[in-house]
Amino acid sequence: MIKPTVLLLFVLGISGYSILTRWHKTHFSLHRSNGYHTFFKSTSVGLIVFIFSSCIYYLAVLLGNHLNFQFDLGHWFLKNVIMLKNIDKSTVALLDISFISLCLGIIIPFIYYLFNDKENLYAEEFLTDADSPDFSRLFGHSITEGLPILFTMSDRKVYVGYIYEVQSKIHTTDVHILPVISGYRDEKTLALQKVTPYKEVIDRINEQGTQEIKEKLRESGASDEEIEEIIEANSELFDQWNKFLITLPLREIKYAHLHDFTHEQDFQKAEIDIKPRIKCK
């Protein structure tokens, strides 16, 4: 028979860990911790859950006595499953409260995320967490502001694009972007030299694909209004951008910053004005 103290620690740890690992505010920090840090965090939260479970058990006992309902899960488990004969009330109560604690560890986060967007909360927490991988905060600003990021790689290659996916793992190694432009840094001046205009090419591919679909719909007898409605309702089916995803290893990114194309010409003009005062050797 497991000692009550061992069972209690076991229940506190599992119920607390179950909540912390499912809660967006503690999910990532918990997985970064280890050893006694994880144990103490889990058992601390588990103790609060256990106290709350004790109150629920007490109210359940009062309600059962009031309704003359005698079924007891803990007593049934010990008697019919483990087949113990001499069962004391304290052991039964401990087992009942433990069952309630373990259930609450799963139910509490589940109920919370029924009324809140779990995916967005996880993404927001990951992108703003100071301990997340490099550039995570910048990725968050890019998504919030709707601006692309300019990445300068260790080999002087440059990619400008929108964040498509960041793996929300503790040891994230890559970021996936939808490219707008790629190029390289000049070896001497480090000025950006644009090479591949991804967006212009992809826009032409999308337009060509859309025109082909329109022609097929016209041949099938659809009116212009019907064609426009179909194209508008299924616009994501004609977007080829995500077929040109680029994966950038975080370890190869030297530096990155938001890149607003609407002010690009202003910066270029300012660079031309200041260029005579810059000497490159």
Residue frames relative to the residue before (quaternion, step in Angstrom):
aa qw qx qy qz dx dy dz
M 1.0000 0.0000 0.0000 0.0000 0.00 0.00 0.00
I 0.4416 -0.6929 0.5058 0.2629 3.58 -0.87 1.00
K 0.4798 -0.6632 0.4893 0.3010 3.57 -0.94 0.88
P 0.5941 -0.6020 0.3980 0.3552 3.61 -1.03 0.76
T 0.6464 0.5273 -0.3342 0.4386 3.63 0.99 -0.76
V 0.6471 0.5068 -0.3123 0.4763 3.57 1.03 -0.80
L 0.6407 0.5227 -0.3082 0.4705 3.56 1.00 -0.89
L 0.6460 0.5359 -0.3145 0.4434 3.57 0.97 -0.87
L 0.6687 0.4834 -0.2967 0.4809 3.60 0.90 -0.92
F 0.6234 0.5505 -0.3237 0.4512 3.54 1.05 -0.82
V 0.6858 0.4778 -0.2707 0.4776 3.56 0.91 -0.94
L 0.6420 0.5245 -0.3260 0.4544 3.59 0.93 -0.89
G 0.6782 0.5074 -0.2934 0.4433 3.57 0.90 -0.94
I 0.7020 0.4718 -0.2794 0.4546 3.59 0.84 -0.98
S 0.6800 0.4868 -0.3024 0.4573 3.61 0.84 -0.93
G 0.6630 0.4949 -0.3049 0.4717 3.60 0.99 -0.82
Y 0.6630 0.5016 -0.3015 0.4669 3.58 0.93 -0.89
S 0.6226 0.5605 -0.3330 0.4329 3.56 1.03 -0.80
I 0.6780 0.4644 -0.2861 0.4927 3.58 1.02 -0.78
L 0.6888 0.5025 -0.2927 0.4329 3.59 0.79 -0.99
T 0.6973 0.4726 -0.2862 0.4567 3.59 0.95 -0.80
R 0.6982 0.4322 -0.2688 0.5035 3.61 1.23 -0.34
W 0.6123 0.5518 -0.3402 0.4526 3.59 1.29 -0.29
H 0.4813 -0.7215 0.4134 0.2773 3.59 -0.63 1.13
K 0.6442 0.5404 -0.3261 0.4320 3.61 1.08 -0.61
T 0.7859 0.2979 -0.1480 0.5213 3.59 1.13 -0.56
H 0.4271 0.7389 -0.4494 0.2639 3.60 1.24 -0.24
F 0.7537 0.4050 -0.2302 0.4636 3.59 0.68 -1.08
S 0.6574 0.5037 -0.3221 0.4587 3.60 0.95 -0.80
L 0.6235 0.5412 -0.3459 0.4459 3.60 1.06 -0.69
H 0.6958 0.4689 -0.2805 0.4662 3.58 0.92 -0.87
R 0.6278 0.5142 -0.3471 0.4700 3.59 1.21 -0.34
S 0.6397 0.5110 -0.3279 0.4714 3.58 1.19 -0.48
N 0.0637 -0.7941 0.6028 0.0440 3.56 -1.25 0.29
G 0.7886 0.3338 -0.2391 0.4577 3.54 -1.33 0.24
Y 0.8477 -0.1257 0.1111 0.5032 3.53 -1.02 -0.90
H 0.5601 0.5999 -0.3988 0.4091 3.62 1.11 -0.52
T 0.6784 0.4740 -0.2811 0.4859 3.56 0.89 -0.95
F 0.6479 0.5356 -0.3179 0.4385 3.57 0.97 -0.88
F 0.7010 0.4707 -0.2783 0.4578 3.58 0.81 -0.98
K 0.6269 0.5263 -0.3392 0.4636 3.59 1.02 -0.74
S 0.6909 0.4928 -0.2804 0.4486 3.56 0.86 -0.99
T 0.6986 0.4659 -0.2835 0.4631 3.58 0.84 -0.94
S 0.6012 0.5582 -0.3679 0.4377 3.63 1.09 -0.60
V 0.6844 0.4432 -0.2763 0.5088 3.55 0.92 -0.93
G 0.6270 0.5514 -0.3309 0.4398 3.58 1.04 -0.76
L 0.6183 0.5449 -0.3422 0.4514 3.59 1.08 -0.69
I 0.6398 0.5105 -0.3223 0.4756 3.58 1.02 -0.81
V 0.6499 0.5074 -0.3107 0.4729 3.57 0.98 -0.85
F 0.6434 0.5334 -0.3186 0.4472 3.58 1.02 -0.83
I 0.6385 0.5144 -0.3221 0.4733 3.59 1.01 -0.79
F 0.6500 0.5064 -0.3042 0.4780 3.55 0.99 -0.89
S 0.6449 0.5205 -0.3109 0.4654 3.58 1.04 -0.81
S 0.6133 0.5501 -0.3434 0.4510 3.58 1.08 -0.70
C 0.6410 0.5124 -0.3192 0.4739 3.56 1.03 -0.78
I 0.6427 0.5113 -0.3187 0.4732 3.57 1.01 -0.84
Y 0.6449 0.5202 -0.3192 0.4599 3.59 0.99 -0.84
Y 0.6486 0.5221 -0.3163 0.4547 3.58 0.96 -0.86
L 0.6707 0.4832 -0.2956 0.4789 3.57 0.96 -0.89
A 0.6300 0.5359 -0.3313 0.4541 3.59 1.08 -0.73
V 0.6333 0.5232 -0.3241 0.4692 3.59 1.04 -0.78
L 0.6554 0.5043 -0.3110 0.4685 3.59 0.94 -0.90
L 0.6672 0.4963 -0.3021 0.4661 3.56 0.96 -0.89
G 0.6440 0.5256 -0.3213 0.4537 3.60 1.03 -0.79
N 0.6517 0.5000 -0.3116 0.4777 3.59 1.01 -0.79
H 0.6550 0.5196 -0.3143 0.4497 3.56 1.03 -0.80
L 0.7460 0.3769 -0.1987 0.5119 3.58 1.06 -0.84
N 0.3944 -0.7351 0.4553 0.3110 3.55 1.36 0.00
F 0.3900 0.6901 -0.4894 0.3636 3.54 1.04 0.98
Q 0.1700 -0.8652 0.4707 0.0315 3.57 -0.36 1.27
F 0.4681 0.6934 -0.4606 0.2965 3.65 1.17 -0.12
D 0.0302 -0.7860 0.6171 -0.0231 3.58 -0.94 0.96
L 0.4016 -0.7508 0.4744 0.2238 3.58 -0.49 1.21
G 0.6589 0.5182 -0.3121 0.4471 3.58 0.94 -0.88
H 0.6652 0.4936 -0.2978 0.4745 3.56 0.94 -0.89
W 0.6423 0.5180 -0.3184 0.4666 3.59 1.00 -0.83
F 0.6589 0.5173 -0.3104 0.4493 3.61 0.94 -0.88
L 0.6924 0.4757 -0.2806 0.4644 3.58 0.87 -0.93
K 0.7139 0.4633 -0.2581 0.4572 3.56 0.99 -0.82
N 0.8020 0.3309 -0.1549 0.4725 3.59 0.80 -0.99
V 0.7128 0.4144 -0.2584 0.5034 3.60 1.11 -0.55
I 0.7645 0.3095 -0.1698 0.5394 3.57 0.75 -1.08
M 0.2712 -0.8152 0.4681 0.2068 3.56 1.31 -0.42
L 0.2475 0.7452 -0.5669 0.2490 3.55 0.74 1.09
K 0.3557 -0.7456 0.5257 0.2028 3.55 -1.11 0.68
N 0.7700 0.2745 -0.1614 0.5529 3.55 0.80 -0.96
I 0.0542 0.8157 -0.5650 0.1118 3.56 -0.14 1.33
D 0.1980 -0.7828 0.5786 0.1152 3.57 -0.70 1.07
K 0.6493 -0.5708 0.3547 0.3562 3.56 -1.19 0.62
S 0.6288 0.5520 -0.3490 0.4220 3.62 1.00 -0.72
T 0.6443 0.5116 -0.3201 0.4698 3.58 1.04 -0.77
V 0.6365 0.5242 -0.3156 0.4696 3.55 1.03 -0.84
A 0.6651 0.5062 -0.3011 0.4591 3.57 0.91 -0.94
L 0.6431 0.5225 -0.3183 0.4606 3.60 0.98 -0.87
L 0.6703 0.4927 -0.3020 0.4656 3.58 0.94 -0.86
D 0.6409 0.5237 -0.3252 0.4573 3.60 0.98 -0.82
I 0.6773 0.4823 -0.2922 0.4725 3.58 0.88 -0.94
S 0.6202 0.5435 -0.3374 0.4540 3.57 1.08 -0.69
F 0.6306 0.5241 -0.3260 0.4705 3.58 1.00 -0.82
I 0.6593 0.5084 -0.3041 0.4629 3.57 0.93 -0.92
S 0.6490 0.5300 -0.3143 0.4462 3.60 0.96 -0.88
L 0.6685 0.4983 -0.2998 0.4636 3.56 0.93 -0.91
C 0.6510 0.5086 -0.3131 0.4685 3.57 1.02 -0.75
L 0.6531 0.5145 -0.3139 0.4584 3.59 0.98 -0.84
G 0.5955 0.5844 -0.3582 0.4190 3.57 1.10 -0.67
I 0.7086 0.4060 -0.2412 0.5243 3.58 1.17 -0.58
I 0.6948 0.5158 -0.2779 0.4172 3.57 0.92 -0.94
I 0.6347 0.5696 -0.3484 0.3890 3.62 0.89 -0.90
P 0.7007 0.4254 -0.2990 0.4885 3.68 0.73 -0.89
F 0.6188 0.5615 -0.3460 0.4267 3.59 1.03 -0.79
I 0.6742 0.4858 -0.2931 0.4728 3.59 0.90 -0.91
Y 0.6386 0.5430 -0.3316 0.4328 3.59 0.95 -0.85
Y 0.7426 0.4181 -0.2315 0.4692 3.59 0.88 -0.95
L 0.4702 0.6257 -0.4633 0.4157 3.57 1.26 0.13
F 0.7655 0.3334 -0.1588 0.5269 3.58 1.15 -0.68
N 0.7304 0.3265 -0.2194 0.5584 3.59 1.28 0.10
D 0.5190 -0.6470 0.4684 0.3043 3.55 -1.15 0.69
K 0.3086 -0.7982 0.4924 0.1585 3.57 -0.15 1.32
E 0.6715 0.5219 -0.3101 0.4250 3.60 0.85 -0.96
N 0.6889 0.4755 -0.2840 0.4676 3.59 0.89 -0.91
L 0.6372 0.5254 -0.3271 0.4593 3.58 1.02 -0.76
Y 0.6424 0.5099 -0.3146 0.4779 3.58 1.00 -0.81
A 0.6700 0.5013 -0.2986 0.4589 3.58 0.92 -0.95
E 0.6600 0.5103 -0.3078 0.4575 3.58 0.93 -0.88
E 0.6605 0.5054 -0.3054 0.4639 3.56 0.96 -0.86
F 0.6599 0.5129 -0.3090 0.4539 3.58 0.94 -0.87
L 0.7214 0.4646 -0.2516 0.4477 3.58 0.89 -0.96
T 0.7324 0.3896 -0.2377 0.5052 3.61 1.18 -0.38
D 0.4978 0.6594 -0.4269 0.3675 3.58 1.26 -0.14
A 0.4706 -0.7053 0.4593 0.2646 3.57 -0.76 1.06
D 0.7071 0.4522 -0.2605 0.4771 3.59 1.14 -0.55
S 0.4489 0.6727 -0.4702 0.3533 3.60 1.24 0.14
P 0.7032 -0.4776 0.3023 0.4313 3.61 -1.20 0.34
D 0.7107 -0.4556 0.3258 0.4257 3.57 -1.30 0.36
F 0.8350 0.2217 -0.2015 0.4615 3.54 -1.22 0.77
S 0.3962 0.7414 -0.4786 0.2536 3.64 1.18 0.01
R 0.6505 0.5079 -0.3190 0.4659 3.59 0.96 -0.83
L 0.6281 0.5256 -0.3278 0.4709 3.57 1.04 -0.78
F 0.6264 0.5277 -0.3334 0.4670 3.58 1.00 -0.81
G 0.6431 0.5282 -0.3175 0.4545 3.57 1.00 -0.81
H 0.6513 0.5001 -0.3109 0.4785 3.59 0.98 -0.85
S 0.6299 0.5408 -0.3354 0.4453 3.59 1.00 -0.79
I 0.6739 0.4846 -0.2904 0.4761 3.57 0.92 -0.91
T 0.6705 0.5067 -0.2971 0.4532 3.59 0.96 -0.87
E 0.7519 0.3973 -0.2040 0.4850 3.57 0.88 -0.99
G 0.3826 -0.7382 0.4762 0.2861 3.59 1.20 -0.38
L 0.5060 0.6401 -0.4169 0.4005 3.56 1.15 0.64
P 0.4727 -0.6560 0.4955 0.3173 3.60 -1.07 0.62
I 0.3572 -0.7066 0.5688 0.2227 3.55 -1.33 0.27
L 0.2833 -0.7245 0.6014 0.1822 3.54 -1.08 0.77
F 0.1256 -0.7971 0.5901 0.0242 3.56 -0.67 1.18
T 0.1176 -0.7570 0.6383 0.0756 3.55 -0.92 0.93
M 0.2637 -0.8071 0.5162 0.1119 3.54 -0.58 1.21
S 0.6878 -0.4976 0.3425 0.4024 3.57 -1.28 0.29
D 0.7070 0.4218 -0.2663 0.5014 3.63 1.16 -0.48
R 0.5721 -0.6305 0.3271 0.4100 3.59 1.36 0.41
K 0.4407 0.6561 -0.4872 0.3714 3.59 1.20 0.21
V 0.1848 -0.7875 0.5828 0.0777 3.56 -1.09 0.73
Y 0.0359 -0.7741 0.6320 0.0077 3.55 -1.02 0.88
V 0.1104 -0.7550 0.6434 0.0617 3.54 -1.01 0.89
G 0.2877 0.7735 -0.5194 0.2215 3.57 -0.64 1.05
Y 0.5344 -0.6101 0.4918 0.3169 3.51 -1.40 0.16
I 0.5336 -0.6210 0.4713 0.3280 3.54 -1.09 0.73
Y 0.1626 -0.7899 0.5865 0.0748 3.57 -0.78 1.04
E 0.7949 -0.1213 0.1168 0.5829 3.56 0.91 -0.91
V 0.0593 -0.7405 0.6684 0.0372 3.51 -1.12 0.86
Q 0.3881 -0.7269 0.5141 0.2382 3.58 -0.66 1.05
S 0.2717 -0.7961 0.5238 0.1343 3.56 -0.60 1.16
K 0.3336 0.7059 -0.5428 0.3096 3.53 0.76 1.10
I 0.6432 -0.5378 0.3705 0.3998 3.54 -1.21 0.45
H 0.7739 0.2437 -0.1389 0.5678 3.58 0.95 -0.84
T 0.0197 0.8232 -0.5634 0.0682 3.54 0.58 1.20
T 0.1349 -0.8282 0.5419 0.0463 3.58 -0.85 0.94
D 0.7898 0.2588 -0.1266 0.5415 3.61 1.16 -0.43
V 0.1377 -0.7318 0.6551 0.1282 3.51 -1.38 0.34
H 0.2584 -0.7694 0.5690 0.1323 3.58 -0.95 0.91
I 0.0565 -0.8187 0.5714 -0.0029 3.59 -0.78 1.01
L 0.3811 -0.6446 0.6051 0.2702 3.51 -1.36 0.45
P 0.3013 -0.8156 0.4615 0.1764 3.61 -0.24 1.21
V 0.2344 -0.7389 0.6164 0.1384 3.54 -1.16 0.72
I 0.7725 -0.0870 0.1071 0.6198 3.56 0.91 -1.04
S 0.0748 -0.7611 0.6387 0.0843 3.55 -1.20 0.53
G 0.1050 0.7864 -0.6027 0.0853 3.55 -1.23 0.46
Y 0.4032 -0.6900 0.5287 0.2860 3.55 -1.09 -0.72
R 0.4802 -0.6363 0.5181 0.3100 3.54 -1.33 0.26
D 0.4993 -0.6440 0.4885 0.3120 3.56 -0.96 0.90
E 0.5559 -0.6581 0.3968 0.3169 3.57 -0.87 0.95
K 0.7525 0.3781 -0.2128 0.4955 3.61 1.00 -0.78
T 0.7937 0.3177 -0.1626 0.4926 3.58 0.69 -1.06
L 0.3066 -0.7685 0.4889 0.2765 3.60 1.25 -0.49
A 0.3525 0.7281 -0.5046 0.3015 3.57 1.23 0.44
L 0.5151 -0.6537 0.4631 0.3049 3.57 -1.09 0.71
Q 0.1001 -0.7703 0.6291 0.0289 3.55 -0.85 1.05
K 0.2623 -0.7945 0.5310 0.1338 3.58 -0.42 1.23
V 0.1464 -0.8074 0.5696 0.0471 3.56 -0.97 0.89
T 0.8360 0.1306 -0.0230 0.5325 3.59 0.54 -1.17
P 0.1961 -0.7902 0.5713 0.1041 3.63 -0.54 1.15
Y 0.2116 -0.8330 0.4979 0.1162 3.58 0.34 1.23
K 0.6921 0.5091 -0.3047 0.4111 3.56 0.74 -1.05
E 0.6493 0.5161 -0.3288 0.4517 3.59 0.92 -0.82
V 0.6686 0.4905 -0.2962 0.4740 3.59 0.93 -0.89
I 0.6729 0.4948 -0.2999 0.4610 3.59 0.89 -0.94
D 0.6204 0.5368 -0.3458 0.4554 3.60 1.02 -0.74
R 0.6519 0.5004 -0.3187 0.4723 3.59 1.00 -0.78
I 0.6333 0.5213 -0.3260 0.4700 3.58 1.04 -0.80
N 0.6532 0.5129 -0.3090 0.4635 3.59 0.96 -0.87
E 0.6579 0.5093 -0.3051 0.4633 3.57 0.96 -0.89
Q 0.6476 0.5174 -0.3141 0.4628 3.57 0.97 -0.84
G 0.6622 0.5040 -0.2992 0.4669 3.57 0.96 -0.88
T 0.6417 0.5229 -0.3178 0.4623 3.57 1.04 -0.81
Q 0.6516 0.5147 -0.3145 0.4600 3.59 0.96 -0.85
E 0.6387 0.5255 -0.3291 0.4557 3.59 1.00 -0.77
I 0.6444 0.5052 -0.3178 0.4781 3.59 1.03 -0.81
K 0.6359 0.5352 -0.3286 0.4486 3.59 0.98 -0.83
E 0.6490 0.5205 -0.3162 0.4560 3.58 0.97 -0.87
K 0.6592 0.5027 -0.3089 0.4662 3.58 0.96 -0.85
L 0.6496 0.5078 -0.3167 0.4690 3.60 1.04 -0.78
R 0.6317 0.5206 -0.3330 0.4681 3.60 1.04 -0.75
E 0.6518 0.5202 -0.3109 0.4560 3.57 1.00 -0.85
S 0.6759 0.4788 -0.2917 0.4784 3.58 1.16 -0.61
G 0.6206 -0.5931 0.3219 0.3993 3.59 1.30 0.04
A 0.4460 0.6917 -0.4609 0.3320 3.62 1.21 0.17
S 0.4549 -0.6765 0.5105 0.2735 3.57 -1.09 0.78
D 0.6738 -0.4922 0.3575 0.4194 3.57 -1.29 0.29
E 0.6403 0.5244 -0.3246 0.4578 3.59 1.01 -0.81
E 0.6576 0.5043 -0.3030 0.4706 3.58 0.96 -0.87
I 0.6377 0.5320 -0.3260 0.4518 3.57 1.02 -0.82
E 0.6651 0.5016 -0.3024 0.4632 3.57 0.93 -0.92
E 0.6383 0.5215 -0.3228 0.4651 3.59 1.02 -0.78
I 0.6584 0.5033 -0.3081 0.4672 3.59 0.97 -0.85
I 0.6562 0.5092 -0.3076 0.4642 3.58 0.94 -0.92
E 0.6801 0.4901 -0.2945 0.4589 3.58 0.90 -0.91
A 0.6889 0.4878 -0.2857 0.4537 3.60 0.95 -0.84
N 0.7823 0.2612 -0.1326 0.5497 3.59 1.18 -0.56
S 0.1550 0.8430 -0.5026 0.1125 3.56 1.11 0.70
E 0.6256 0.5588 -0.3503 0.4167 3.61 1.06 -0.69
L 0.6072 0.5727 -0.3551 0.4210 3.60 1.17 -0.47
F 0.7185 0.4256 -0.2401 0.4949 3.57 1.20 -0.49
D 0.5524 0.6013 -0.3951 0.4209 3.57 1.28 0.07
Q 0.1852 -0.8219 0.5362 0.0521 3.55 -0.54 1.25
W 0.3713 0.7833 -0.4546 0.2048 3.60 1.29 -0.05
N 0.7056 0.4845 -0.2831 0.4328 3.57 0.85 -0.96
K 0.5581 0.5841 -0.4050 0.4282 3.61 1.26 -0.03
F 0.7021 0.4241 -0.2520 0.5135 3.56 1.31 -0.19
L 0.1835 0.8178 -0.5192 0.1670 3.57 1.18 0.64
I 0.1535 -0.7617 0.6228 0.0910 3.54 -1.13 0.74
T 0.2320 -0.7635 0.5913 0.1168 3.55 -0.93 0.95
L 0.1049 -0.7995 0.5910 0.0209 3.55 -0.73 1.12
P 0.3625 -0.7165 0.5478 0.2348 3.62 -0.75 0.97
L 0.4913 -0.6795 0.4561 0.2982 3.59 -0.77 0.97
R 0.6428 0.5493 -0.3289 0.4206 3.58 1.01 -0.76
E 0.6929 0.4733 -0.2726 0.4707 3.61 1.21 -0.47
I 0.5607 0.5957 -0.3947 0.4182 3.60 1.26 -0.15
K 0.3028 -0.7655 0.5432 0.1650 3.59 -0.66 1.11
Y 0.7536 -0.2267 0.1350 0.6021 3.56 0.94 -0.88
A 0.1282 -0.7904 0.5977 0.0396 3.56 -1.24 0.44
H 0.0418 0.7893 -0.6122 0.0216 3.55 -1.19 0.53
L 0.6062 -0.5349 0.4314 0.4004 3.56 -1.25 0.38
H 0.1296 -0.7956 0.5901 0.0451 3.57 -1.03 0.80
D 0.1181 -0.8045 0.5818 0.0207 3.54 -0.42 1.29
F 0.3348 -0.7795 0.4965 0.1838 3.58 -0.39 1.23
T 0.5935 0.5953 -0.3721 0.3937 3.61 1.11 -0.54
H 0.7518 0.3302 -0.1980 0.5354 3.60 1.19 -0.48
E 0.3506 0.7693 -0.4783 0.2378 3.57 1.26 0.18
Q 0.6714 0.5015 -0.3069 0.4511 3.62 0.90 -0.87
D 0.6034 0.5523 -0.3572 0.4509 3.60 1.10 -0.65
F 0.6695 0.4837 -0.2968 0.4792 3.57 0.96 -0.84
Q 0.6375 0.5275 -0.3330 0.4522 3.58 1.01 -0.78
K 0.6413 0.5157 -0.3201 0.4694 3.59 1.00 -0.79
A 0.6537 0.5084 -0.3115 0.4660 3.56 0.99 -0.86
E 0.6341 0.5284 -0.3282 0.4593 3.59 1.06 -0.72
I 0.6399 0.5191 -0.3241 0.4648 3.58 1.04 -0.78
D 0.6532 0.5267 -0.3074 0.4487 3.57 1.03 -0.82
I 0.7479 0.3983 -0.2178 0.4844 3.56 0.99 -0.80
K 0.4712 0.7268 -0.4124 0.2822 3.59 1.24 -0.36
P 0.6468 0.5296 -0.3602 0.4141 3.69 0.86 -0.75
R 0.6780 0.4859 -0.2968 0.4649 3.60 1.16 -0.47
I 0.6422 0.4973 -0.3181 0.4889 3.60 1.30 -0.07
K 0.1269 -0.7934 0.5932 0.0512 3.56 -0.75 1.02
C 0.1666 -0.7777 0.6018 0.0732 3.55 -0.85 1.00
K 0.1268 -0.8009 0.5840 0.0381 3.56 -0.74 1.05
